[in-house]
């Protein structure tokens, strides 16, 4: 069993202090002031898709606590992270209610089953770095695109949260790889899988696709497709994937600037 670190060495304590000082509250959103005249059908579709993505938090926390049962520090962070993601889920749901829309809770409930562990714990952390960087980018871009002020502010707040989450998952991934460098190939494989084509791949879409309960519901992929078709500017996907690759380059110490470079890095790491 891994020895628990002294409390002063727990990164999650610093994360908790930061969130305790700076985190926003759902009660601070002026939901009664939503300007329904500015709401477009595309906004509703995007927000319903966000709800479906954020609702996977319970499955993810369940998986984290099982896979990292010997790591109190990361497990504590996972709980803090989970609270924020539940807040995003319910904040987006509350905005939908304010504009007279409903959420398909049957579809939400279908997302509850926990994720299987990754090929390695480092691969699990790497997957979540990609998840957070992706939604950070998309939320920020959509915030600049929408006209309804409350939704604009909500998206911007959620985007900032996701940027912080990506930073913390990277911290724990770096710590894990320092102790287990043999897991680097699994991290590179994860990067290649999620950035090797011309669409947005997200873990929720990969692992939760095909559920019968989602047949009549928006999914996170619905939102990404609408984003690429309607919101994203020229080169937006390249910008997102470039951000992800740079993060993985700094994490692994390899050149990950292109698909070819990632394949070469993987071959070298497998040695």
C-alpha positions as CSV (number, residue, x, y, z in Angstrom):
1,X,0.0,0.0,0.0
2,X,1.3,3.4,-0.9
3,X,2.2,5.5,2.1
4,X,0.0,8.5,2.5
5,X,1.9,11.9,2.2
6,X,2.0,14.4,5.0
7,X,-0.9,16.9,4.8
8,X,1.4,19.7,3.9
9,X,2.5,17.8,0.9
10,X,-1.0,17.2,-0.5
11,X,-1.5,19.1,-3.6
12,X,-5.3,18.6,-3.2
13,X,-5.2,20.8,-0.1
14,X,-3.8,23.7,-2.2
15,X,-6.5,23.0,-4.9
16,X,-9.2,23.1,-2.2
17,X,-7.9,26.4,-0.8
18,X,-7.9,27.9,-4.2
19,X,-11.4,26.8,-5.0
20,X,-12.6,27.8,-1.6
21,X,-11.4,31.4,-2.2
22,X,-12.3,31.8,-5.8
23,X,-15.1,29.5,-6.8
24,X,-18.3,31.0,-8.2
25,X,-21.8,30.0,-7.0
26,X,-24.9,28.9,-8.9
27,X,-26.9,31.4,-6.8
28,X,-24.7,34.2,-8.2
29,X,-26.0,33.6,-11.8
30,X,-28.9,36.0,-12.7
31,X,-31.1,33.2,-14.1
32,X,-34.2,35.3,-13.6
33,X,-32.7,37.8,-16.0
34,X,-32.2,35.5,-18.9
35,X,-33.2,37.3,-22.1
36,X,-35.3,34.7,-23.9
37,X,-35.7,37.0,-26.9
38,X,-32.0,36.4,-27.6
39,X,-32.1,32.6,-27.3
40,X,-31.6,30.7,-30.5
41,X,-32.4,27.0,-31.1
42,X,-28.7,26.3,-31.5
43,X,-28.1,27.6,-27.9
44,X,-30.5,25.1,-26.5
45,X,-28.9,22.2,-28.5
46,X,-25.5,23.2,-27.3
47,X,-26.5,23.5,-23.7
48,X,-28.4,20.2,-23.7
49,X,-25.3,18.6,-25.1
50,X,-23.2,20.2,-22.4
51,X,-25.6,18.8,-19.8
52,X,-25.0,15.3,-21.2
53,X,-21.3,15.8,-21.1
54,X,-21.1,17.1,-17.6
55,X,-23.5,14.5,-16.3
56,X,-20.7,11.9,-16.7
57,X,-19.1,13.3,-13.6
58,X,-20.6,10.6,-11.3
59,X,-19.3,7.8,-13.5
60,X,-15.9,9.4,-13.7
61,X,-15.5,10.0,-9.9
62,X,-16.6,6.4,-9.3
63,X,-13.9,5.2,-11.6
64,X,-11.2,7.5,-10.2
65,X,-11.9,6.4,-6.6
66,X,-11.6,2.7,-7.7
67,X,-8.6,3.0,-9.9
68,X,-6.6,5.3,-7.5
69,X,-7.6,3.6,-4.3
70,X,-4.0,3.9,-3.0
71,X,-3.7,7.6,-3.8
72,X,-5.5,9.8,-1.3
73,X,-4.2,13.0,-2.7
74,X,-5.6,12.4,-6.2
75,X,-8.8,11.0,-4.8
76,X,-9.4,14.1,-2.8
77,X,-8.8,16.2,-5.9
78,X,-11.3,14.0,-7.8
79,X,-14.0,14.8,-5.2
80,X,-13.3,18.5,-5.5
81,X,-13.3,18.3,-9.3
82,X,-16.5,16.3,-9.1
83,X,-18.3,19.0,-7.2
84,X,-17.5,21.5,-9.8
85,X,-18.6,19.3,-12.6
86,X,-21.9,18.6,-10.9
87,X,-22.2,22.4,-10.6
88,X,-21.7,22.8,-14.3
89,X,-24.4,20.1,-15.0
90,X,-26.9,21.8,-12.8
91,X,-26.0,25.3,-13.9
92,X,-26.6,24.4,-17.5
93,X,-29.8,22.6,-16.5
94,X,-31.0,25.7,-14.6
95,X,-30.4,27.9,-17.7
96,X,-32.5,25.5,-19.7
97,X,-35.3,25.7,-17.2
98,X,-35.1,29.5,-17.3
99,X,-35.9,29.4,-21.0
100,X,-38.6,26.8,-20.7
101,X,-36.7,23.8,-21.8
102,X,-36.3,20.4,-20.0
103,X,-33.6,17.9,-19.6
104,X,-34.1,14.2,-20.4
105,X,-33.2,12.7,-17.0
106,X,-33.6,9.2,-18.4
107,X,-30.7,9.9,-20.7
108,X,-28.7,11.5,-17.9
109,X,-29.3,8.5,-15.6
110,X,-28.1,6.1,-18.4
111,X,-24.6,7.8,-18.1
112,X,-24.2,6.6,-14.5
113,X,-22.3,3.4,-15.1
114,X,-18.6,3.9,-14.1
115,X,-15.9,3.9,-16.7
116,X,-13.5,1.0,-17.0
117,X,-10.0,1.7,-15.9
118,X,-7.6,3.0,-18.5
119,X,-4.8,0.8,-19.9
120,X,-2.7,2.4,-17.2
121,X,-3.5,5.0,-14.5
122,X,-1.4,7.5,-16.5
123,X,-3.6,6.9,-19.6
124,X,-6.7,7.6,-17.5
125,X,-5.2,10.9,-16.4
126,X,-4.1,11.7,-19.9
127,X,-7.6,11.1,-21.2
128,X,-9.0,13.6,-18.7
129,X,-6.4,16.2,-19.7
130,X,-7.8,16.0,-23.2
131,X,-11.3,16.1,-22.0
132,X,-10.7,19.3,-19.9
133,X,-8.7,21.1,-22.6
134,X,-11.4,20.3,-25.2
135,X,-14.4,21.6,-23.2
136,X,-12.3,24.6,-22.0
137,X,-11.7,25.6,-25.6
138,X,-15.2,24.9,-26.8
139,X,-17.0,26.7,-23.9
140,X,-14.8,29.7,-24.4
141,X,-15.4,29.9,-28.1
142,X,-19.2,29.4,-27.7
143,X,-19.2,32.1,-25.0
144,X,-17.8,34.6,-27.4
145,X,-20.4,33.5,-30.0
146,X,-23.7,33.6,-28.1
147,X,-25.6,36.8,-27.6
148,X,-27.7,35.8,-24.4
149,X,-25.7,37.4,-21.5
150,X,-26.4,34.9,-18.8
151,X,-25.4,31.9,-21.0
152,X,-22.4,33.8,-22.1
153,X,-21.3,34.3,-18.5
154,X,-22.0,30.7,-17.5
155,X,-20.0,29.4,-20.4
156,X,-17.1,31.6,-19.6
157,X,-17.1,30.6,-15.9
158,X,-17.3,26.9,-16.9
159,X,-14.5,27.4,-19.4
160,X,-12.2,28.8,-16.7
161,X,-13.0,25.9,-14.4
162,X,-12.1,23.4,-17.1
163,X,-8.8,25.2,-17.7
164,X,-8.0,24.7,-14.0
165,X,-9.0,21.1,-14.1
166,X,-6.7,20.4,-17.1
167,X,-3.8,22.0,-15.1
168,X,-4.5,19.8,-12.1
169,X,-4.9,16.6,-14.1
170,X,-1.6,17.4,-15.8
171,X,0.0,17.8,-12.4
172,X,-1.1,14.4,-11.2
173,X,-0.2,12.8,-14.6
174,X,3.4,14.3,-14.3
175,X,3.7,13.0,-10.8
176,X,2.5,9.5,-11.9
177,X,4.9,9.4,-14.8
178,X,7.8,10.4,-12.7
179,X,7.2,7.3,-10.6
180,X,6.1,5.1,-13.5
181,X,7.9,6.2,-16.7
182,X,7.0,2.8,-18.2
183,X,3.5,4.2,-18.6
184,X,4.6,6.9,-21.1
185,X,3.7,4.8,-24.2
186,X,0.1,4.6,-22.9
187,X,0.0,8.3,-22.7
188,X,1.2,8.8,-26.2
189,X,-1.3,6.2,-27.5
190,X,-4.0,8.1,-25.8
191,X,-2.9,11.4,-27.4
192,X,-2.8,9.8,-30.9
193,X,-6.3,8.2,-30.5
194,X,-7.9,11.5,-29.6
195,X,-6.1,13.8,-32.1
196,X,-5.4,11.7,-35.2
197,X,-8.4,12.8,-37.3
198,X,-10.4,15.9,-38.3
199,X,-13.1,15.8,-35.6
200,X,-13.4,16.4,-31.9
201,X,-13.1,13.2,-30.0
202,X,-14.1,13.3,-26.3
203,X,-14.0,10.5,-23.8
204,X,-17.8,10.8,-23.1
205,X,-18.6,10.4,-26.8
206,X,-16.1,7.5,-27.1
207,X,-17.2,5.5,-24.0
208,X,-20.9,6.3,-23.8
209,X,-22.0,6.1,-27.4
210,X,-24.6,3.7,-28.4
211,X,-26.7,3.7,-25.3
212,X,-30.4,3.0,-26.2
213,X,-31.5,5.8,-23.9
214,X,-29.6,8.4,-26.0
215,X,-31.3,7.5,-29.2
216,X,-33.7,10.5,-28.9
217,X,-31.5,12.8,-26.9
218,X,-28.7,15.3,-27.7
219,X,-25.3,13.9,-26.8
220,X,-22.0,15.6,-26.3
221,X,-21.1,14.7,-29.9
222,X,-24.2,16.6,-31.1
223,X,-22.7,19.7,-29.5
224,X,-19.3,19.2,-30.9
225,X,-20.7,18.7,-34.4
226,X,-22.8,21.8,-34.1
227,X,-19.7,23.7,-32.8
228,X,-17.6,22.7,-35.8
229,X,-20.3,23.4,-38.3
230,X,-21.7,26.7,-36.9
231,X,-19.4,28.3,-34.3
232,X,-15.8,27.3,-35.0
233,X,-13.6,29.6,-37.2
234,X,-11.1,28.5,-39.7
235,X,-8.3,26.5,-38.1
236,X,-10.2,26.1,-34.8
237,X,-9.7,22.4,-34.6
238,X,-6.0,22.7,-35.4
239,X,-5.7,25.2,-32.6
240,X,-7.4,22.9,-30.2
241,X,-5.4,19.9,-31.2
242,X,-2.2,21.9,-31.1
243,X,-2.9,23.0,-27.6
244,X,-3.4,19.4,-26.6
245,X,-0.2,18.2,-28.3
246,X,1.8,21.0,-26.7
247,X,0.6,19.9,-23.3
248,X,1.5,16.3,-23.9
249,X,4.9,17.3,-25.3
250,X,5.7,19.1,-22.0
251,X,4.3,16.2,-20.1
252,X,6.2,13.4,-21.8
253,X,9.4,15.2,-23.0
254,X,8.7,14.0,-26.6
255,X,8.0,16.0,-29.8
256,X,4.2,15.6,-30.1
257,X,3.6,18.4,-32.5
258,X,2.0,16.3,-35.2
259,X,0.5,12.9,-35.8
260,X,3.7,11.7,-37.4
261,X,5.7,13.0,-34.5
262,X,3.5,11.2,-32.0
263,X,3.9,8.0,-33.9
264,X,7.7,8.4,-33.9
265,X,7.6,9.3,-30.2
266,X,5.6,6.2,-29.4
267,X,8.0,4.0,-31.4
268,X,10.9,5.5,-29.5
269,X,9.2,5.1,-26.1
270,X,8.4,1.4,-26.8
271,X,12.0,1.1,-27.8
